[in-house]
Amino acid sequence: MLINFSVKNFRSIKDKITLSFEATSDHTLEEYFIIEPRPGLRILKMGIIYGANASGKTNILRALDFLRDLIKKPHEQKDQKLNFSPFKFDKETVAQPTEFELEFYHNDKKYIYFLELNQTAILYEKLEASEGKRYLVFERTTNTEKELSQIKFGSKIKLPKAQKEVLNAYTLWNNTVLGAFKKTNIDLPELKDVADWFDYVLGKTIYPDSYLEQFLFDQINNNPKVKKLLTQLANYADLSISDFKTRTEEFSSEQHSSTNLKERYINVLYTHEKGYLDLLFLSHKVESNEYELNFYDESAGTQRYLGFAAILLDTLINQKILVIDELEASLHPDLIKHFILTFIVNSRNAQLIATTHFRELLQEKDILRPDIIWFTERKQDQSTDLYSLADFDSSVIRKTSSYYNAYKIGKLGAVPNLRSYYLDLDAN
């Protein structure tokens, strides 16, 4: 479970910003929105981020993705660069390190992970854990002149000297200790916990152009429980789908190169071996008859919702963190609300992070808490600012106020500063 995520000097993010899932003292909808893994630690299930285009919403998610990939896919060669951009609209900032800090709860422990890097190397890395009392797991520093890393372990960490030396040897100056650990046969519970959290809990961001069809197909084909639940969800969402069917069909090289096949199956080429296609069909009952449609004959909204539904079920069943950029893409407003409610009601320890422009959701005060609503705004220096609806006091917005109206009229910021509609078409 994610508690806090902070980032500094990454893309449009110049100064440190923090997306927090620590609940305020507000007990509104407590049973639906709050996870309490241990007494006194109240974590929110959801965070929704609003903001104008180019305000930096997506960059927060990209920062999470970058950190996740950095640990999951460590470099093999020490001369490989770290693929990210610092804040470029300030000459001093662009030369400074980028920083990440994560606080999360996993397997009955709280972990605090800090990382400082530039495009060449990991400069500093630190992991602490807490079971009531906070202790150091490791602290890593890097000698950039010699291109060498040095790891210091906390007094509570009992690891044979030989294994410490192995881990140090695998920690290239452009790799994290966590990434290096994944390449070794070392048994250290804290490192395994954190590496597993990045591998199996923190999901990769779903962007508007992400293809979800392969995941949907695999879930239907390999998981009877998910297939049954998908059928149930499709009915709840009024998609009139009675069943999902998968088929593998042989095709010729002539078919594969034909325009017709490319237009119809280019995004459904689930090719396990040359000469075969995996196809997904949806059954519809009309009166007493049943009809099948190819997945790509369904509407874009139906395709998108089913992809979301497959990811949602995986998130709920395996208690993951689901991250979605532009939640409203291709979905009817009622389906967005249905999706969110399905998550809230069925989530135990899963979390949802999403960006959206769907401001009408702010009218649904009966299903929202102020501390789950976040806003990004572009500051004067073009950098990203991040703040919560819960940050506003009663002089700006009261409990009885309409969040929707306050946001619509610009009282909460995070809206585009639009000017004239007129263009000088006659100008040279």
NUKOL-746169 format. One record per residue (C-alpha): residue number from 1; residue in three letters; x, y, z. Coordinates in steps of 0.001 Angstrom, whole numbers, always signed. Layout:
REM residues N
+------+------+---------+---------+---------+
: resi : resn :    east :   north :      up :
+------+------+---------+---------+---------+
:  NUM :  Ala :       X :       Y :       Z :
...
+------+------+---------+---------+---------+
This chain:
REM residues 428
+------+------+---------+---------+---------+
: resi : resn :    east :   north :      up :
+------+------+---------+---------+---------+
:    1 :  Met :      +0 :      +0 :      +0 :
:    2 :  Leu :   +1392 :   +3342 :   -1041 :
:    3 :  Ile :   +1500 :   +5955 :   +1727 :
:    4 :  Asn :   +3475 :   +8823 :    +135 :
:    5 :  Phe :   +5277 :   +9422 :   -3144 :
:    6 :  Ser :   +7569 :  +12432 :   -3583 :
:    7 :  Val :   +9519 :  +13537 :   -6637 :
:    8 :  Lys :  +11793 :  +16468 :   -7437 :
:    9 :  Asn :  +13404 :  +17649 :  -10693 :
:   10 :  Phe :  +11679 :  +15243 :  -13085 :
:   11 :  Arg :  +10268 :  +16517 :  -16396 :
:   12 :  Ser :   +7878 :  +19403 :  -15512 :
:   13 :  Ile :   +8344 :  +18823 :  -11773 :
:   14 :  Lys :  +10985 :  +21229 :  -10445 :
:   15 :  Asp :  +10423 :  +21582 :   -6699 :
:   16 :  Lys :   +9564 :  +18625 :   -4499 :
:   17 :  Ile :   +5911 :  +17577 :   -4668 :
:   18 :  Thr :   +4213 :  +14828 :   -2644 :
:   19 :  Leu :   +1191 :  +12719 :   -3531 :
:   20 :  Ser :     -61 :  +11460 :    -176 :
:   21 :  Phe :   -2460 :   +8652 :    +680 :
:   22 :  Glu :   -2436 :   +9404 :   +4374 :
:   23 :  Ala :   -6026 :  +10107 :   +5364 :
:   24 :  Thr :   -6962 :  +13308 :   +7152 :
:   25 :  Ser :   -8955 :  +13263 :  +10395 :
:   26 :  Asp :  -12154 :  +13314 :   +8303 :
:   27 :  His :  -14139 :  +10098 :   +8832 :
:   28 :  Thr :  -16501 :  +10539 :   +5882 :
:   29 :  Leu :  -17114 :   +7195 :   +4113 :
:   30 :  Glu :  -14491 :   +5666 :   +6378 :
:   31 :  Glu :  -15498 :   +2060 :   +5727 :
:   32 :  Tyr :  -15173 :   +2481 :   +1959 :
:   33 :  Phe :  -12071 :   +4630 :   +1551 :
:   34 :  Ile :   -9757 :   +3767 :   +4434 :
:   35 :  Ile :   -7332 :    +858 :   +4806 :
:   36 :  Glu :   -5915 :    +460 :   +8306 :
:   37 :  Pro :   -3121 :   -2138 :   +8135 :
:   38 :  Arg :   -2184 :   -1373 :  +11714 :
:   39 :  Pro :   -3843 :    +788 :  +14397 :
:   40 :  Gly :   -3412 :   +4492 :  +13705 :
:   41 :  Leu :   -2154 :   +4078 :  +10129 :
:   42 :  Arg :   -5081 :   +5176 :   +7953 :
:   43 :  Ile :   -4329 :   +4864 :   +4237 :
:   44 :  Leu :   -6617 :   +6006 :   +1425 :
:   45 :  Lys :   -7628 :   +3558 :   -1290 :
:   46 :  Met :   -7728 :   +6156 :   -4016 :
:   47 :  Gly :   -6244 :   +9362 :   -5381 :
:   48 :  Ile :   -7765 :  +11284 :   -8320 :
:   49 :  Ile :   -5688 :  +14040 :   -9954 :
:   50 :  Tyr :   -7234 :  +16967 :  -11874 :
:   51 :  Gly :   -5480 :  +19692 :  -13799 :
:   52 :  Ala :   -5225 :  +21537 :  -17088 :
:   53 :  Asn :   -3371 :  +20101 :  -20062 :
:   54 :  Ala :    +412 :  +20528 :  -19699 :
:   55 :  Ser :     +98 :  +21042 :  -15935 :
:   56 :  Gly :   +2052 :  +17865 :  -15100 :
:   57 :  Lys :    -599 :  +15303 :  -14096 :
:   58 :  Thr :    +826 :  +12612 :  -16325 :
:   59 :  Asn :   +4402 :  +13367 :  -15257 :
:   60 :  Ile :   +3589 :  +12241 :  -11724 :
:   61 :  Leu :   +2557 :   +8872 :  -13133 :
:   62 :  Arg :   +5591 :   +8819 :  -15442 :
:   63 :  Ala :   +7797 :   +9361 :  -12413 :
:   64 :  Leu :   +6273 :   +6293 :  -10749 :
:   65 :  Asp :   +6763 :   +4305 :  -13956 :
:   66 :  Phe :  +10372 :   +5414 :  -14283 :
:   67 :  Leu :  +11206 :   +4413 :  -10705 :
:   68 :  Arg :   +9433 :   +1073 :  -11100 :
:   69 :  Asp :  +11254 :    +255 :  -14351 :
:   70 :  Leu :  +14602 :   +1378 :  -12924 :
:   71 :  Ile :  +14299 :   -1287 :  -10240 :
:   72 :  Lys :  +12618 :   -3989 :  -12325 :
:   73 :  Lys :  +14945 :   -3673 :  -15334 :
:   74 :  Pro :  +18458 :   -2816 :  -14090 :
:   75 :  His :  +21116 :   -1933 :  -16651 :
:   76 :  Glu :  +23630 :   -4582 :  -17699 :
:   77 :  Gln :  +26419 :   -2154 :  -18625 :
:   78 :  Lys :  +27747 :    +703 :  -16497 :
:   79 :  Asp :  +27981 :   +3072 :  -19488 :
:   80 :  Gln :  +24210 :   +2971 :  -20136 :
:   81 :  Lys :  +22438 :   +6249 :  -19428 :
:   82 :  Leu :  +19350 :   +6623 :  -17235 :
:   83 :  Asn :  +16499 :   +7502 :  -19559 :
:   84 :  Phe :  +14684 :  +10506 :  -18064 :
:   85 :  Ser :  +14627 :  +14285 :  -18333 :
:   86 :  Pro :  +15138 :  +16712 :  -15433 :
:   87 :  Phe :  +13342 :  +20059 :  -15330 :
:   88 :  Lys :  +14790 :  +21976 :  -18303 :
:   89 :  Phe :  +13399 :  +25497 :  -17884 :
:   90 :  Asp :  +15991 :  +26492 :  -15294 :
:   91 :  Lys :  +19764 :  +26338 :  -15861 :
:   92 :  Glu :  +20552 :  +25672 :  -12209 :
:   93 :  Thr :  +17893 :  +23002 :  -11699 :
:   94 :  Val :  +18764 :  +21027 :  -14836 :
:   95 :  Ala :  +22253 :  +20415 :  -13422 :
:   96 :  Gln :  +20947 :  +19248 :  -10036 :
:   97 :  Pro :  +20082 :  +15647 :   -9066 :
:   98 :  Thr :  +16599 :  +14189 :   -9408 :
:   99 :  Glu :  +15061 :  +12809 :   -6221 :
:  100 :  Phe :  +12421 :  +10186 :   -5448 :
:  101 :  Glu :  +11016 :   +9170 :   -2103 :
:  102 :  Leu :   +8518 :   +6395 :   -1460 :
:  103 :  Glu :   +6802 :   +5393 :   +1741 :
:  104 :  Phe :   +4720 :   +2235 :   +1568 :
:  105 :  Tyr :   +3401 :    -632 :   +3701 :
:  106 :  His :   +4016 :   -4237 :   +2703 :
:  107 :  Asn :   +4018 :   -7558 :   +4582 :
:  108 :  Asp :   +3380 :   -5895 :   +7956 :
:  109 :  Lys :   +6252 :   -3422 :   +7595 :
:  110 :  Lys :   +6507 :    +200 :   +6591 :
:  111 :  Tyr :   +9333 :   +1014 :   +4184 :
:  112 :  Ile :  +10885 :   +4391 :   +3367 :
:  113 :  Tyr :  +12932 :   +4410 :    +172 :
:  114 :  Phe :  +14962 :   +7398 :   -1033 :
:  115 :  Leu :  +16827 :   +7761 :   -4329 :
:  116 :  Glu :  +18980 :  +10537 :   -5776 :
:  117 :  Leu :  +20313 :  +10300 :   -9334 :
:  118 :  Asn :  +21324 :  +12071 :  -12491 :
:  119 :  Gln :  +21295 :  +10787 :  -16064 :
:  120 :  Thr :  +24606 :   +8994 :  -15572 :
:  121 :  Ala :  +24463 :   +7390 :  -12132 :
:  122 :  Ile :  +22603 :   +6628 :   -8928 :
:  123 :  Leu :  +24198 :   +9128 :   -6558 :
:  124 :  Tyr :  +22593 :   +8124 :   -3279 :
:  125 :  Glu :  +20135 :   +5455 :   -2160 :
:  126 :  Lys :  +18679 :   +4618 :   +1216 :
:  127 :  Leu :  +16132 :   +2114 :   +2540 :
:  128 :  Glu :  +14648 :   +2154 :   +6018 :
:  129 :  Ala :  +12025 :    -145 :   +7526 :
:  130 :  Ser :   +9711 :    +132 :  +10477 :
:  131 :  Glu :   +7843 :   -2371 :  +12629 :
:  132 :  Gly :   +7028 :    +304 :  +15164 :
:  133 :  Lys :  +10622 :   +1478 :  +15440 :
:  134 :  Arg :  +12436 :   +2736 :  +12348 :
:  135 :  Tyr :  +15750 :   +1129 :  +11392 :
:  136 :  Leu :  +18255 :   +1339 :   +8532 :
:  137 :  Val :  +18336 :   -1478 :   +5992 :
:  138 :  Phe :  +21054 :      -6 :   +3776 :
:  139 :  Glu :  +22605 :   +3265 :   +2693 :
:  140 :  Arg :  +24413 :   +3470 :    -643 :
:  141 :  Thr :  +26766 :   +6160 :   -1873 :
:  142 :  Thr :  +28532 :   +6465 :   -5229 :
:  143 :  Asn :  +32017 :   +7696 :   -6046 :
:  144 :  Thr :  +31342 :   +9291 :   -9432 :
:  145 :  Glu :  +35023 :   +9760 :  -10228 :
:  146 :  Lys :  +35804 :   +6060 :   -9817 :
:  147 :  Glu :  +32297 :   +4996 :  -10962 :
:  148 :  Leu :  +31979 :   +2747 :   -7906 :
:  149 :  Ser :  +29199 :   +2216 :   -5367 :
:  150 :  Gln :  +29550 :   +1512 :   -1672 :
:  151 :  Ile :  +26794 :     -46 :    +480 :
:  152 :  Lys :  +26540 :    +290 :   +4248 :
:  153 :  Phe :  +24044 :   -1947 :   +6063 :
:  154 :  Gly :  +22176 :   -1138 :   +9253 :
:  155 :  Ser :  +23099 :   -2821 :  +12536 :
:  156 :  Lys :  +19909 :   -4888 :  +12474 :
:  157 :  Ile :  +20734 :   -6450 :   +9089 :
:  158 :  Lys :  +22544 :   -9767 :   +9472 :
:  159 :  Leu :  +24148 :  -10698 :   +6174 :
:  160 :  Pro :  +27344 :  -12726 :   +5650 :
:  161 :  Lys :  +30327 :  -10698 :   +4488 :
:  162 :  Ala :  +30601 :  -12695 :   +1251 :
:  163 :  Gln :  +26999 :  -11871 :    +326 :
:  164 :  Lys :  +27553 :   -8200 :   +1091 :
:  165 :  Glu :  +30509 :   -8220 :   -1274 :
:  166 :  Val :  +28446 :   -9944 :   -3994 :
:  167 :  Leu :  +25662 :   -7372 :   -3706 :
:  168 :  Asn :  +28164 :   -4537 :   -3788 :
:  169 :  Ala :  +29778 :   -6003 :   -6910 :
:  170 :  Tyr :  +26424 :   -6239 :   -8714 :
:  171 :  Thr :  +25474 :   -2670 :   -7798 :
:  172 :  Leu :  +26818 :    -812 :  -10804 :
:  173 :  Trp :  +26927 :   +2945 :  -10440 :
:  174 :  Asn :  +23869 :   +3222 :  -12736 :
:  175 :  Asn :  +21899 :    +467 :  -10930 :
:  176 :  Thr :  +19891 :    +573 :   -7730 :
:  177 :  Val :  +20741 :   -1784 :   -4897 :
:  178 :  Leu :  +17257 :   -3235 :   -5327 :
:  179 :  Gly :  +17871 :   -3884 :   -9020 :
:  180 :  Ala :  +21223 :   -5504 :   -8224 :
:  181 :  Phe :  +19614 :   -7668 :   -5530 :
:  182 :  Lys :  +17291 :   -9160 :   -8173 :
:  183 :  Lys :  +20359 :  -10549 :   -9985 :
:  184 :  Thr :  +21751 :  -12354 :   -6924 :
:  185 :  Asn :  +20949 :  -15392 :   -4819 :
:  186 :  Ile :  +21016 :  -13418 :   -1571 :
:  187 :  Asp :  +18425 :  -13962 :   +1162 :
:  188 :  Leu :  +17529 :  -10634 :   +2761 :
:  189 :  Pro :  +13805 :  -10332 :   +3674 :
:  190 :  Glu :  +13660 :   -6530 :   +3570 :
:  191 :  Leu :  +15156 :   -6320 :     +78 :
:  192 :  Lys :  +12907 :   -9134 :   -1161 :
:  193 :  Asp :   +9844 :   -7369 :    +275 :
:  194 :  Val :  +10648 :   -4107 :   -1480 :
:  195 :  Ala :  +11667 :   -5720 :   -4782 :
:  196 :  Asp :   +8446 :   -7785 :   -4733 :
:  197 :  Trp :   +6400 :   -4648 :   -4072 :
:  198 :  Phe :   +7774 :   -3046 :   -7228 :
:  199 :  Asp :   +7363 :   -6298 :   -9187 :
:  200 :  Tyr :   +3900 :   -7394 :   -8097 :
:  201 :  Val :   +2088 :   -4545 :   -6332 :
:  202 :  Leu :   +2870 :   -1270 :   -8122 :
:  203 :  Gly :   +1211 :   -1559 :  -11527 :
:  204 :  Lys :   +2493 :      +2 :  -14728 :
:  205 :  Thr :    +498 :   +3063 :  -15766 :
:  206 :  Ile :   -2317 :   +2529 :  -18252 :
:  207 :  Tyr :   -2192 :   +5394 :  -20747 :
:  208 :  Pro :   -4920 :   +6340 :  -23269 :
:  209 :  Asp :   -2980 :   +4546 :  -26019 :
:  210 :  Ser :   -2132 :   +1448 :  -23938 :
:  211 :  Tyr :   -3256 :   -1805 :  -25531 :
:  212 :  Leu :   -5137 :   -3897 :  -22996 :
:  213 :  Glu :   -6419 :   -6553 :  -25398 :
:  214 :  Gln :   -3608 :   -9049 :  -24812 :
:  215 :  Phe :   -4088 :   -8916 :  -21049 :
:  216 :  Leu :   -7864 :   -9252 :  -21469 :
:  217 :  Phe :   -7435 :  -12238 :  -23800 :
:  218 :  Asp :   -4999 :  -13981 :  -21455 :
:  219 :  Gln :   -7241 :  -13483 :  -18434 :
:  220 :  Ile :  -10264 :  -14912 :  -20244 :
:  221 :  Asn :   -8283 :  -17785 :  -21727 :
:  222 :  Asn :   -6393 :  -18799 :  -18591 :
:  223 :  Asn :   -8456 :  -17766 :  -15590 :
:  224 :  Pro :  -12028 :  -19145 :  -15291 :
:  225 :  Lys :  -12695 :  -17047 :  -12173 :
:  226 :  Val :  -11813 :  -13809 :  -13947 :
:  227 :  Lys :  -13843 :  -14825 :  -16997 :
:  228 :  Lys :  -16903 :  -15369 :  -14787 :
:  229 :  Leu :  -16399 :  -12058 :  -12998 :
:  230 :  Leu :  -15880 :  -10239 :  -16323 :
:  231 :  Thr :  -19219 :  -11545 :  -17567 :
:  232 :  Gln :  -20783 :  -10325 :  -14338 :
:  233 :  Leu :  -19168 :   -6899 :  -14652 :
:  234 :  Ala :  -20226 :   -6603 :  -18305 :
:  235 :  Asn :  -23828 :   -7263 :  -17290 :
:  236 :  Tyr :  -23646 :   -4754 :  -14443 :
:  237 :  Ala :  -22333 :   -2197 :  -16946 :
:  238 :  Asp :  -25242 :   -2890 :  -19333 :
:  239 :  Leu :  -23021 :   -4141 :  -22162 :
:  240 :  Ser :  -25379 :   -7067 :  -22985 :
:  241 :  Ile :  -22523 :   -9586 :  -23127 :
:  242 :  Ser :  -23449 :  -13132 :  -22149 :
:  243 :  Asp :  -20099 :  -14865 :  -22690 :
:  244 :  Phe :  -16493 :  -14514 :  -23842 :
:  245 :  Lys :  -14956 :  -17004 :  -26240 :
:  246 :  Thr :  -11394 :  -17385 :  -27453 :
:  247 :  Arg :  -10289 :  -19143 :  -30614 :
:  248 :  Thr :   -6977 :  -19825 :  -32283 :
:  249 :  Glu :   -7108 :  -19764 :  -36064 :
:  250 :  Glu :   -4508 :  -20602 :  -38668 :
:  251 :  Phe :   -3784 :  -18040 :  -41354 :
:  252 :  Ser :   -1658 :  -17919 :  -44453 :
:  253 :  Ser :   +1145 :  -15486 :  -45200 :
:  254 :  Glu :   -1049 :  -14093 :  -47992 :
:  255 :  Gln :   -3809 :  -13341 :  -45483 :
:  256 :  His :   -1331 :  -11812 :  -43077 :
:  257 :  Ser :    -133 :   -9339 :  -45691 :
:  258 :  Ser :   -3615 :   -8467 :  -46922 :
:  259 :  Thr :   -5074 :   -5023 :  -46180 :
:  260 :  Asn :   -8270 :   -6569 :  -44838 :
:  261 :  Leu :   -6492 :   -8623 :  -42192 :
:  262 :  Lys :   -4296 :   -5700 :  -41179 :
:  263 :  Glu :   -7271 :   -3417 :  -40743 :
:  264 :  Arg :   -9257 :   -5961 :  -38783 :
:  265 :  Tyr :   -6665 :   -7741 :  -36691 :
:  266 :  Ile :   -3598 :   -5511 :  -36405 :
:  267 :  Asn :   -4264 :   -5031 :  -32687 :
:  268 :  Val :   -5408 :   -8589 :  -32068 :
:  269 :  Leu :   -2354 :  -10396 :  -33459 :
:  270 :  Tyr :   -1746 :  -12536 :  -30384 :
:  271 :  Thr :    +789 :  -14671 :  -32217 :
:  272 :  His :   +2209 :  -17484 :  -30095 :
:  273 :  Glu :   +3854 :  -19140 :  -33091 :
:  274 :  Lys :   +4088 :  -18219 :  -36731 :
:  275 :  Gly :    +899 :  -18862 :  -38677 :
:  276 :  Tyr :   -1647 :  -18566 :  -35840 :
:  277 :  Leu :   -3885 :  -15849 :  -34469 :
:  278 :  Asp :   -5632 :  -15791 :  -31092 :
:  279 :  Leu :   -9044 :  -14186 :  -31484 :
:  280 :  Leu :  -11563 :  -12966 :  -28947 :
:  281 :  Phe :  -15316 :  -13100 :  -29534 :
:  282 :  Leu :  -18142 :  -11721 :  -27417 :
:  283 :  Ser :  -21527 :  -13434 :  -27230 :
:  284 :  His :  -24735 :  -11396 :  -27218 :
:  285 :  Lys :  -28173 :  -12850 :  -26514 :
:  286 :  Val :  -30952 :  -11189 :  -28477 :
:  287 :  Glu :  -34329 :  -12611 :  -27489 :
:  288 :  Ser :  -33790 :  -16394 :  -27812 :
:  289 :  Asn :  -30823 :  -16224 :  -30166 :
:  290 :  Glu :  -27116 :  -15891 :  -29466 :
:  291 :  Tyr :  -24762 :  -13953 :  -31724 :
:  292 :  Glu :  -20993 :  -13595 :  -31715 :
:  293 :  Leu :  -19032 :  -10450 :  -32502 :
:  294 :  Asn :  -15301 :  -10118 :  -32965 :
:  295 :  Phe :  -13873 :   -8010 :  -30140 :
:  296 :  Tyr :  -12962 :   -5311 :  -32654 :
:  297 :  Asp :  -16534 :   -5101 :  -33918 :
:  298 :  Glu :  -17546 :   -3787 :  -30500 :
:  299 :  Ser :  -17572 :     -54 :  -29772 :
:  300 :  Ala :  -14382 :   +1680 :  -28635 :
:  301 :  Gly :  -16023 :   +2321 :  -25260 :
:  302 :  Thr :  -16882 :   -1363 :  -24783 :
:  303 :  Gln :  -13347 :   -2411 :  -25744 :
:  304 :  Arg :  -11850 :    +108 :  -23321 :
:  305 :  Tyr :  -14164 :    -794 :  -20456 :
:  306 :  Leu :  -13482 :   -4528 :  -20817 :
:  307 :  Gly :   -9740 :   -3868 :  -20817 :
:  308 :  Phe :  -10144 :   -1742 :  -17682 :
:  309 :  Ala :  -12360 :   -4418 :  -16127 :
:  310 :  Ala :   -9733 :   -7146 :  -16651 :
:  311 :  Ile :   -7055 :   -4947 :  -15054 :
:  312 :  Leu :   -9453 :   -3996 :  -12249 :
:  313 :  Leu :  -10196 :   -7635 :  -11389 :
:  314 :  Asp :   -6498 :   -8486 :  -11353 :
:  315 :  Thr :   -5939 :   -5480 :   -9054 :
:  316 :  Leu :   -8712 :   -6474 :   -6637 :
:  317 :  Ile :   -7855 :  -10171 :   -6527 :
:  318 :  Asn :   -4107 :   -9645 :   -6077 :
:  319 :  Gln :   -4278 :   -6443 :   -3992 :
:  320 :  Lys :   -2274 :   -4273 :   -6368 :
:  321 :  Ile :   -1999 :    -569 :   -7140 :
:  322 :  Leu :   -3828 :    +359 :  -10348 :
:  323 :  Val :   -2530 :   +3486 :  -12112 :
:  324 :  Ile :   -4545 :   +5051 :  -14960 :
:  325 :  Asp :   -3857 :   +8176 :  -16989 :
:  326 :  Glu :   -7027 :   +9873 :  -18292 :
:  327 :  Leu :   -9596 :   +7603 :  -16698 :
:  328 :  Glu :  -12347 :   +9039 :  -18871 :
:  329 :  Ala :  -10792 :   +8046 :  -22223 :
:  330 :  Ser :  -13497 :   +6419 :  -24414 :
:  331 :  Leu :  -15826 :   +5856 :  -21459 :
:  332 :  His :  -19352 :   +7147 :  -20869 :
:  333 :  Pro :  -19587 :   +9243 :  -17661 :
:  334 :  Asp :  -21885 :   +6658 :  -16055 :
:  335 :  Leu :  -19319 :   +3924 :  -16767 :
:  336 :  Ile :  -16589 :   +5989 :  -15098 :
:  337 :  Lys :  -18705 :   +6314 :  -11968 :
:  338 :  His :  -19577 :   +2608 :  -12119 :
:  339 :  Phe :  -15902 :   +1692 :  -12451 :
:  340 :  Ile :  -14914 :   +3821 :   -9450 :
:  341 :  Leu :  -17755 :   +2499 :   -7296 :
:  342 :  Thr :  -16893 :   -1091 :   -8230 :
:  343 :  Phe :  -13334 :    -459 :   -7107 :
:  344 :  Ile :  -14285 :   +1292 :   -3855 :
:  345 :  Val :  -16841 :   -1307 :   -2765 :
:  346 :  Asn :  -14713 :   -4368 :   -3584 :
:  347 :  Ser :  -11220 :   -3173 :   -2694 :
:  348 :  Arg :   -9660 :   -4528 :    +471 :
:  349 :  Asn :   -6013 :   -3495 :    +256 :
:  350 :  Ala :   -5860 :   -2424 :   -3394 :
:  351 :  Gln :   -5369 :   +1215 :   -4436 :
:  352 :  Leu :   -6288 :   +3314 :   -7467 :
:  353 :  Ile :   -4374 :   +6341 :   -8764 :
:  354 :  Ala :   -5893 :   +8126 :  -11753 :
:  355 :  Thr :   -5731 :  +11402 :  -13628 :
:  356 :  Thr :   -8861 :  +12806 :  -15235 :
:  357 :  His :  -10502 :  +15826 :  -16862 :
:  358 :  Phe :  -13960 :  +14501 :  -15929 :
:  359 :  Arg :  -14942 :  +17331 :  -13610 :
:  360 :  Glu :  -18594 :  +16205 :  -13369 :
:  361 :  Leu :  -17334 :  +13498 :  -11001 :
:  362 :  Leu :  -16823 :  +16313 :   -8498 :
:  363 :  Gln :  -20611 :  +16613 :   -8297 :
:  364 :  Glu :  -20747 :  +13186 :   -6656 :
:  365 :  Lys :  -20050 :  +14335 :   -3097 :
:  366 :  Asp :  -21784 :  +11256 :   -1730 :
:  367 :  Ile :  -18967 :   +9056 :   -3091 :
:  368 :  Leu :  -15972 :  +11379 :   -2593 :
:  369 :  Arg :  -13737 :  +12594 :    +221 :
:  370 :  Pro :  -11737 :  +15848 :     -98 :
:  371 :  Asp :   -8426 :  +14110 :    +667 :
:  372 :  Ile :   -8647 :  +11817 :   -2384 :
:  373 :  Ile :   -8937 :  +14784 :   -4796 :
:  374 :  Trp :   -5697 :  +16352 :   -6042 :
:  375 :  Phe :   -4887 :  +19180 :   -8457 :
:  376 :  Thr :   -1869 :  +20030 :  -10581 :
:  377 :  Glu :   -1219 :  +23596 :  -11675 :
:  378 :  Arg :   +1493 :  +25122 :  -13867 :
:  379 :  Lys :   +3358 :  +27779 :  -11908 :
:  380 :  Gln :   +4867 :  +30990 :  -13269 :
:  381 :  Asp :   +8184 :  +29241 :  -13966 :
:  382 :  Gln :   +6269 :  +26505 :  -15908 :
:  383 :  Ser :   +6871 :  +23892 :  -13212 :
:  384 :  Thr :   +4229 :  +21629 :  -11672 :
:  385 :  Asp :   +2543 :  +22345 :   -8372 :
:  386 :  Leu :    +483 :  +19634 :   -6647 :
:  387 :  Tyr :   -2062 :  +20173 :   -3878 :
:  388 :  Ser :   -5117 :  +18492 :   -2379 :
:  389 :  Leu :   -8718 :  +19615 :   -2069 :
:  390 :  Ala :   -8248 :  +18931 :   +1650 :
:  391 :  Asp :   -5628 :  +21718 :   +1765 :
:  392 :  Phe :   -8297 :  +24416 :   +1347 :
:  393 :  Asp :   -9792 :  +25884 :   +4502 :
:  394 :  Ser :  -13412 :  +26897 :   +5039 :
:  395 :  Ser :  -12759 :  +30414 :   +3703 :
:  396 :  Val :  -12394 :  +28874 :    +234 :
:  397 :  Ile :  -14624 :  +25821 :    +308 :
:  398 :  Arg :  -16996 :  +24563 :   +3000 :
:  399 :  Lys :  -18367 :  +21081 :   +3579 :
:  400 :  Thr :  -21642 :  +22267 :   +2076 :
:  401 :  Ser :  -19936 :  +23806 :    -969 :
:  402 :  Ser :  -20093 :  +22259 :   -4415 :
:  403 :  Tyr :  -16650 :  +20930 :   -5374 :
:  404 :  Tyr :  -17754 :  +20958 :   -9002 :
:  405 :  Asn :  -18817 :  +24623 :   -9026 :
:  406 :  Ala :  -15728 :  +25713 :   -7099 :
:  407 :  Tyr :  -13471 :  +23958 :   -9608 :
:  408 :  Lys :  -15451 :  +25090 :  -12649 :
:  409 :  Ile :  -15203 :  +28787 :  -11777 :
:  410 :  Gly :  -11477 :  +28516 :  -11011 :
:  411 :  Lys :  -11739 :  +28872 :   -7238 :
:  412 :  Leu :   -9536 :  +25802 :   -6758 :
:  413 :  Gly :   -7094 :  +26637 :   -9575 :
:  414 :  Ala :   -5792 :  +23873 :  -11860 :
:  415 :  Val :   -7805 :  +25055 :  -14889 :
:  416 :  Pro :   -6499 :  +26421 :  -18219 :
:  417 :  Asn :   -6136 :  +30194 :  -18542 :
:  418 :  Leu :   -8065 :  +30614 :  -21795 :
:  419 :  Arg :   -8142 :  +33876 :  -23710 :
:  420 :  Ser :   -9729 :  +35197 :  -26910 :
:  421 :  Tyr :  -11331 :  +32994 :  -29591 :
:  422 :  Tyr :  -10422 :  +35380 :  -32416 :
:  423 :  Leu :   -7542 :  +34848 :  -34848 :
:  424 :  Asp :   -6000 :  +37440 :  -37153 :
:  425 :  Leu :   -6364 :  +35418 :  -40360 :
:  426 :  Asp :   -5577 :  +38438 :  -42538 :
:  427 :  Ala :   -2147 :  +39039 :  -41027 :
:  428 :  Asn :    +899 :  +38476 :  -43227 :
+------+------+---------+---------+---------+
